[in-house]
């Protein structure tokens, strides 16, 4: 009887370790806990669990942090960033290590658009009118800050002064007249503008149609009546949210490639069960300035033909895990 009892822990240990080793540990950097990046990460986590992945989804402060974390942080093979983060690092940042990392950061998939809102005084009729003006460019380190700096770098337009303010403080300064315009990068409708801007305040969305910018960024529109004070459509540009990885080799290549194929072949599930922005995702969108990870292409283009099936549930293993 004693010998039989000694065998039971060994069997339990073997079953438990078998279950753990069958799952693939992956990690993903996203954004704030209330943001769309984080929700997208949770959606992918829920889907991937059906296919044997143990995906951890992490909060972060922004795209530049995510680029570095994917390179450096253990078991964090992926991150969601703004599509202009590589250009920002290579054109604006002076950190040599970050530039080297950016060159080996590869796209897994493009995701959804985040429209660039420029809210300004009625006297400012175009982006080029920001020359010599005082402009709020977002809190330092934010996605809006990064994009705003790059817009001026690409266009050659030089404001008199740029101030690093969060969106709430920027809008307050705009209403008080201490600044002339502010940027906010977010998918419309922006709650701040919907709830805190009125028709009689002399503010409007400034079109962004500068040729140098539209050659660099995807063209977009903010439809008329997106905001109660905005009757006409406004032409602007957008950044894409992009799922990225670092060009490591060895196991990372196959893990990320198979994970990408799982997402690609189950996009309908994400559209039906995930965040509403999944409806606008085109995983085949040709995004300028980005090279798709060849490890992803390998699995998307039929080089590996094994069929992906959801893992069967193991009630015994689940019961043992719960017990322990």
SELO-590741 format. One record per residue (C-alpha): residue number from 1; residue in one letter; chain; x negated, y, z. Coordinates in pm, 1 decimal. Example, Ala and Ser with C-alpha at 12.3 -4.5 7.8 and 13.67 -1.06 7.14 Angstrom:
<nodes>
 seq type mol        X        Y        Z
   1    a   A  -1230.0   -450.0    780.0
   2    s   A  -1367.0   -106.0    714.0
</nodes>
This chain:
<nodes>
 seq type mol        X        Y        Z
   1    x   A      0.0      0.0      0.0
   2    x   A   -286.9    235.3     88.0
   3    x   A   -453.6    173.7   -248.4
   4    x   A   -132.1    261.2   -432.1
   5    x   A   -101.0    586.1   -237.7
   6    x   A   -458.3    680.2   -331.5
   7    x   A   -377.1    629.7   -700.7
   8    x   A    -80.6    874.4   -694.7
   9    x   A   -289.3   1193.3   -646.2
  10    x   A   -518.7   1081.6   -928.0
  11    x   A   -220.0   1033.7  -1161.9
  12    x   A    -74.1   1371.3  -1062.9
  13    x   A   -412.3   1539.6  -1116.5
  14    x   A   -448.5   1375.4  -1459.8
  15    x   A    -96.7   1478.1  -1564.6
  16    x   A   -146.2   1832.7  -1442.1
  17    x   A   -483.7   1875.7  -1609.6
  18    x   A   -350.1   1727.0  -1932.5
  19    x   A    -73.4   1987.7  -1937.2
  20    x   A   -313.6   2273.4  -1865.7
  21    x   A   -569.1   2172.5  -2124.5
  22    x   A   -303.6   2147.9  -2395.1
  23    x   A   -221.5   2518.4  -2365.6
  24    x   A   -436.4   2778.7  -2541.1
  25    x   A   -531.2   3075.4  -2319.8
  26    x   A   -497.5   3407.1  -2501.0
  27    x   A   -479.6   3766.2  -2380.2
  28    x   A   -338.0   4084.4  -2532.5
  29    x   A   -393.9   4450.1  -2441.2
  30    x   A    -85.1   4667.0  -2495.5
  31    x   A     13.9   4999.4  -2336.2
  32    x   A    217.3   5138.6  -2048.4
  33    x   A    469.0   4908.0  -1882.7
  34    x   A    757.4   5121.4  -2016.4
  35    x   A    624.6   5146.3  -2371.1
  36    x   A    701.7   4961.2  -2693.4
  37    x   A    353.5   4806.8  -2716.4
  38    x   A    410.1   4623.7  -2388.5
  39    x   A    757.1   4505.2  -2494.5
  40    x   A    614.7   4374.1  -2820.9
  41    x   A    352.8   4186.3  -2622.6
  42    x   A    618.6   4027.7  -2400.5
  43    x   A    820.8   3925.5  -2707.6
  44    x   A    516.3   3754.4  -2859.6
  45    x   A    439.5   3589.1  -2526.9
  46    x   A    788.6   3439.6  -2505.9
  47    x   A    771.7   3310.3  -2863.3
  48    x   A    421.1   3170.0  -2833.5
  49    x   A    506.1   2969.6  -2520.8
  50    x   A    716.5   2743.9  -2742.9
  51    x   A    402.6   2657.8  -2939.6
  52    x   A    160.6   2582.2  -2659.7
  53    x   A      6.5   2923.8  -2598.7
  54    x   A    -47.7   3074.6  -2256.3
  55    x   A    -50.3   3443.0  -2355.2
  56    x   A   -126.4   3702.8  -2088.9
  57    x   A     -3.8   4056.0  -2167.4
  58    x   A   -193.6   4345.3  -2007.8
  59    x   A   -107.5   4713.8  -1960.2
  60    x   A   -354.5   4979.6  -2068.7
  61    x   A   -401.8   5354.1  -2109.1
  62    x   A   -439.9   5363.9  -2485.4
  63    x   A   -585.2   5249.6  -2814.0
  64    x   A   -951.8   5329.3  -2749.6
  65    x   A   -942.6   5135.4  -2420.6
  66    x   A   -778.0   4844.0  -2602.9
  67    x   A  -1049.2   4834.6  -2871.2
  68    x   A  -1318.1   4807.1  -2605.2
  69    x   A  -1124.6   4554.5  -2393.5
  70    x   A  -1071.1   4317.4  -2688.1
  71    x   A  -1447.3   4320.0  -2739.4
  72    x   A  -1553.9   4292.6  -2375.5
  73    x   A  -1278.5   4150.4  -2155.0
  74    x   A  -1277.7   3769.5  -2105.5
  75    x   A   -988.5   3578.8  -2267.1
  76    x   A   -851.2   3897.0  -2423.3
  77    x   A   -870.1   3826.9  -2792.9
  78    x   A   -605.2   4074.5  -2912.5
  79    x   A   -476.2   4426.3  -2863.1
  80    x   A   -218.0   4665.7  -3005.7
  81    x   A   -359.3   4999.1  -3123.1
  82    x   A   -265.0   5295.6  -3339.5
  83    x   A   -373.0   5251.2  -3700.0
  84    x   A   -592.1   5562.0  -3693.0
  85    x   A   -802.6   5449.1  -3397.7
  86    x   A  -1086.5   5321.4  -3619.6
  87    x   A  -1104.2   5648.4  -3809.7
  88    x   A  -1094.9   5840.1  -3481.6
  89    x   A  -1385.3   5639.1  -3339.3
  90    x   A  -1592.8   5659.3  -3657.5
  91    x   A  -1521.3   6027.5  -3738.5
  92    x   A  -1474.8   6194.9  -3400.5
  93    x   A  -1625.3   5980.6  -3124.5
  94    x   A  -2001.4   6001.9  -3062.4
  95    x   A  -2032.9   5680.6  -2857.9
  96    x   A  -2264.5   5451.7  -3059.6
  97    x   A  -2147.6   5132.7  -2886.4
  98    x   A  -1784.2   5211.4  -2956.7
  99    x   A  -1865.6   5283.0  -3323.0
 100    x   A  -2037.7   4945.4  -3353.5
 101    x   A  -1738.5   4769.0  -3196.2
 102    x   A  -1495.5   4954.3  -3425.3
 103    x   A  -1675.9   4825.2  -3734.9
 104    x   A  -1607.4   4464.3  -3632.8
 105    x   A  -1249.5   4519.5  -3517.9
 106    x   A  -1010.5   4348.0  -3760.4
 107    x   A   -637.8   4370.1  -3822.9
 108    x   A   -418.1   4070.3  -3751.3
 109    x   A    -95.0   4240.5  -3862.9
 110    x   A     47.9   4588.7  -3913.3
 111    x   A    356.7   4637.4  -3697.6
 112    x   A    587.0   4944.2  -3693.9
 113    x   A    570.8   5316.5  -3767.1
 114    x   A    521.2   5583.7  -3503.0
 115    x   A    616.8   5916.9  -3657.0
 116    x   A    402.1   6224.4  -3594.5
 117    x   A    623.5   6500.8  -3453.3
 118    x   A    494.7   6855.9  -3468.6
 119    x   A    728.6   7089.2  -3280.6
 120    x   A    656.7   7458.0  -3331.4
 121    x   A    789.9   7811.0  -3340.5
 122    x   A   1008.8   7897.4  -3637.6
 123    x   A    729.8   8119.6  -3772.5
 124    x   A    520.4   7808.7  -3839.6
 125    x   A    655.1   7662.0  -4163.6
 126    x   A    388.2   7402.1  -4244.3
 127    x   A     96.0   7216.6  -4091.1
 128    x   A   -146.1   7457.0  -4260.3
 129    x   A     11.3   7743.9  -4062.9
 130    x   A   -155.9   7600.2  -3751.8
 131    x   A   -480.1   7764.3  -3866.7
 132    x   A   -579.7   8011.1  -3595.3
 133    x   A   -296.1   7910.3  -3360.3
 134    x   A   -289.5   7760.3  -3009.4
 135    x   A   -181.5   7396.4  -3027.0
 136    x   A   -111.1   7134.9  -2757.5
 137    x   A   -262.9   6804.5  -2870.8
 138    x   A   -155.7   6565.0  -2596.0
 139    x   A   -314.3   6446.9  -2275.6
 140    x   A   -680.7   6356.5  -2313.4
 141    x   A   -719.0   5986.8  -2394.0
 142    x   A   -361.3   5948.3  -2517.8
 143    x   A   -260.5   5830.0  -2863.3
 144    x   A   -120.5   6176.2  -2941.5
 145    x   A   -454.3   6335.0  -2844.1
 146    x   A   -646.2   6098.1  -3068.0
 147    x   A   -417.7   6149.6  -3369.0
 148    x   A   -403.1   6528.5  -3328.9
 149    x   A   -782.7   6555.9  -3326.8
 150    x   A   -801.5   6343.2  -3638.3
 151    x   A   -533.4   6543.5  -3822.6
 152    x   A   -745.1   6857.1  -3789.9
 153    x   A  -1061.8   6665.5  -3879.9
 154    x   A   -907.0   6523.4  -4198.2
 155    x   A   -726.6   6840.7  -4310.6
 156    x   A   -995.8   7096.8  -4235.6
 157    x   A   -738.1   7315.7  -4058.6
 158    x   A   -890.4   7487.1  -3752.8
 159    x   A   -664.1   7610.2  -3470.8
 160    x   A   -773.5   7901.6  -3258.1
 161    x   A   -747.3   7676.6  -2953.8
 162    x   A   -640.6   7320.1  -2875.2
 163    x   A   -517.9   7238.4  -2526.2
 164    x   A   -497.6   6887.1  -2381.2
 165    x   A   -152.8   6878.3  -2220.8
 166    x   A     97.7   6602.6  -2155.2
 167    x   A    421.7   6629.5  -2349.8
 168    x   A    632.4   6775.6  -2065.9
 169    x   A    383.3   7054.8  -1993.9
 170    x   A    332.0   7117.6  -2363.8
 171    x   A    703.7   7166.2  -2425.2
 172    x   A    723.9   7402.0  -2127.6
 173    x   A    432.3   7606.6  -2265.3
 174    x   A    593.5   7615.2  -2609.9
 175    x   A    916.7   7753.5  -2465.7
 176    x   A    726.1   8011.7  -2259.7
 177    x   A    524.5   8122.0  -2562.8
 178    x   A    178.7   8031.8  -2431.9
 179    x   A    129.6   7783.8  -2716.6
 180    x   A    247.7   7791.1  -3077.6
 181    x   A    302.4   7421.3  -3148.5
 182    x   A    270.3   7075.6  -2994.6
 183    x   A    219.4   6721.5  -3123.0
 184    x   A    391.0   6405.7  -3007.2
 185    x   A    330.3   6067.9  -3174.6
 186    x   A    626.8   5837.0  -3114.7
 187    x   A    899.8   5654.6  -3300.9
 188    x   A   1206.7   5872.7  -3340.8
 189    x   A   1424.3   5969.8  -3165.9
 190    x   A   1196.6   6112.4  -2897.3
 191    x   A   1391.7   6134.9  -2572.2
 192    x   A   1208.3   6450.8  -2461.3
 193    x   A   1314.5   6639.7  -2774.1
 194    x   A   1666.6   6497.7  -2776.0
 195    x   A   1736.6   6604.4  -2418.5
 196    x   A   1522.2   6915.7  -2363.3
 197    x   A   1531.7   7116.8  -2686.2
 198    x   A   1829.4   7328.7  -2795.1
 199    x   A   1918.8   7514.2  -3114.1
 200    x   A   1882.9   7864.5  -2969.3
 201    x   A   1521.8   7825.8  -2848.7
 202    x   A   1361.8   7914.2  -3182.8
 203    x   A   1183.9   7580.3  -3225.6
 204    x   A   1182.3   7332.6  -3512.0
 205    x   A    997.3   7027.8  -3646.4
 206    x   A    709.8   7141.4  -3866.8
 207    x   A    669.0   6944.4  -4192.3
 208    x   A    333.8   6768.6  -4233.7
 209    x   A    267.9   6754.5  -4607.8
 210    x   A    -98.3   6856.7  -4627.0
 211    x   A   -246.6   6662.4  -4921.3
 212    x   A   -555.4   6542.5  -4733.3
 213    x   A   -335.0   6410.4  -4453.1
 214    x   A    -82.1   6234.6  -4678.0
 215    x   A   -367.2   6057.4  -4857.0
 216    x   A   -485.3   5925.5  -4521.8
 217    x   A   -158.6   5851.4  -4338.2
 218    x   A    160.9   5672.6  -4452.0
 219    x   A    428.0   5924.4  -4555.0
 220    x   A    743.0   5922.3  -4339.8
 221    x   A   1064.9   6114.0  -4281.4
 222    x   A   1257.5   6213.9  -3973.9
 223    x   A   1620.2   6198.6  -4096.4
 224    x   A   1850.9   6495.5  -4059.7
 225    x   A   2047.8   6506.2  -3733.9
 226    x   A   1798.5   6282.4  -3558.0
 227    x   A   1816.2   6565.1  -3305.2
 228    x   A   2123.0   6785.1  -3256.3
 229    x   A   1919.6   7098.8  -3338.4
 230    x   A   1763.3   6948.5  -3656.8
 231    x   A   2020.5   6939.0  -3940.6
 232    x   A   1779.3   6872.4  -4230.3
 233    x   A   1536.2   6586.9  -4292.0
 234    x   A   1171.7   6662.6  -4215.1
 235    x   A    879.7   6520.5  -4412.8
 236    x   A    592.6   6402.8  -4198.4
 237    x   A    346.1   6117.1  -4171.5
 238    x   A    320.6   5821.5  -3939.5
 239    x   A     70.3   5595.6  -3774.7
 240    x   A    125.1   5223.0  -3764.1
 241    x   A    101.4   5017.3  -3451.2
 242    x   A   -149.6   4743.5  -3539.6
 243    x   A   -224.4   4407.2  -3377.7
 244    x   A   -602.3   4362.3  -3381.9
 245    x   A   -878.4   4124.1  -3284.0
 246    x   A  -1257.2   4143.7  -3269.3
 247    x   A  -1455.6   3948.6  -3528.5
 248    x   A  -1590.5   3683.4  -3295.8
 249    x   A  -1649.2   3336.5  -3435.4
 250    x   A  -1630.1   2990.7  -3281.7
 251    x   A  -1300.3   2905.0  -3108.6
 252    x   A  -1162.3   3258.8  -3125.1
 253    x   A  -1126.8   3237.6  -3502.3
 254    x   A   -898.8   2932.9  -3502.4
 255    x   A   -702.7   3037.1  -3194.2
 256    x   A   -621.6   3380.3  -3333.8
 257    x   A   -552.8   3242.3  -3681.9
 258    x   A   -305.6   2981.9  -3557.4
 259    x   A   -139.8   3235.4  -3326.6
 260    x   A   -100.7   3474.7  -3621.5
 261    x   A     62.0   3202.9  -3829.0
 262    x   A    305.8   3135.8  -3545.4
 263    x   A    406.2   3503.5  -3544.5
 264    x   A    427.7   3517.2  -3924.8
 265    x   A    648.8   3210.1  -3959.0
 266    x   A    877.0   3317.2  -3673.5
 267    x   A    932.7   3685.0  -3754.8
 268    x   A   1307.9   3619.8  -3785.0
 269    x   A   1313.0   3495.3  -3425.7
 270    x   A   1136.1   3811.8  -3307.6
 271    x   A   1380.1   4031.3  -3502.5
 272    x   A   1676.8   3854.7  -3342.8
 273    x   A   1540.8   3823.3  -2989.4
 274    x   A   1286.7   4101.3  -2946.0
 275    x   A   1260.9   4480.1  -2934.0
 276    x   A   1468.0   4665.6  -3195.5
 277    x   A   1149.2   4793.0  -3364.3
 278    x   A   1081.2   4437.3  -3490.8
 279    x   A   1349.2   4509.8  -3752.7
 280    x   A   1115.6   4757.5  -3922.7
 281    x   A    805.8   4534.9  -3915.6
 282    x   A    650.7   4430.0  -4247.3
 283    x   A    365.0   4190.2  -4173.3
 284    x   A    246.5   4213.1  -4535.9
 285    x   A    226.4   4594.5  -4547.5
 286    x   A   -101.7   4701.7  -4720.0
 287    x   A   -245.7   4934.8  -4455.5
 288    x   A   -519.6   5170.9  -4574.8
 289    x   A   -846.9   5160.1  -4387.5
 290    x   A   -793.0   4816.2  -4234.3
 291    x   A   -927.8   4475.6  -4329.1
 292    x   A   -722.9   4174.8  -4226.6
 293    x   A   -916.9   3925.9  -4015.9
 294    x   A  -1031.4   3645.4  -4247.8
 295    x   A   -946.7   3394.7  -3973.3
 296    x   A   -585.1   3509.5  -4008.8
 297    x   A   -590.7   3489.2  -4387.9
 298    x   A   -724.3   3135.5  -4362.1
 299    x   A   -413.7   3018.3  -4177.2
 300    x   A   -161.8   3229.2  -4365.6
 301    x   A   -273.2   3122.3  -4711.4
 302    x   A   -238.3   2749.8  -4668.8
 303    x   A   -594.9   2642.5  -4601.4
 304    x   A   -471.8   2447.6  -4302.8
 305    x   A   -159.2   2248.1  -4377.0
 306    x   A    -67.7   2095.4  -4043.7
 307    x   A    290.2   2168.7  -3949.5
 308    x   A    349.7   2381.8  -3643.1
 309    x   A    609.9   2236.8  -3412.0
 310    x   A    725.3   2372.9  -3079.2
 311    x   A    581.8   2177.1  -2788.8
 312    x   A    824.9   1931.3  -2635.6
 313    x   A    912.1   2007.0  -2278.2
 314    x   A    776.8   1771.0  -2017.7
 315    x   A   1021.0   1766.6  -1723.7
 316    x   A    789.9   1542.4  -1519.2
 317    x   A    495.0   1778.9  -1556.3
 318    x   A    713.7   2080.6  -1475.3
 319    x   A    843.6   1908.2  -1162.5
 320    x   A    490.7   1824.0  -1047.6
 321    x   A    373.0   2181.8  -1104.7
 322    x   A    670.1   2313.5   -907.4
 323    x   A    602.8   2066.1   -627.0
 324    x   A    235.6   2158.4   -600.7
</nodes>
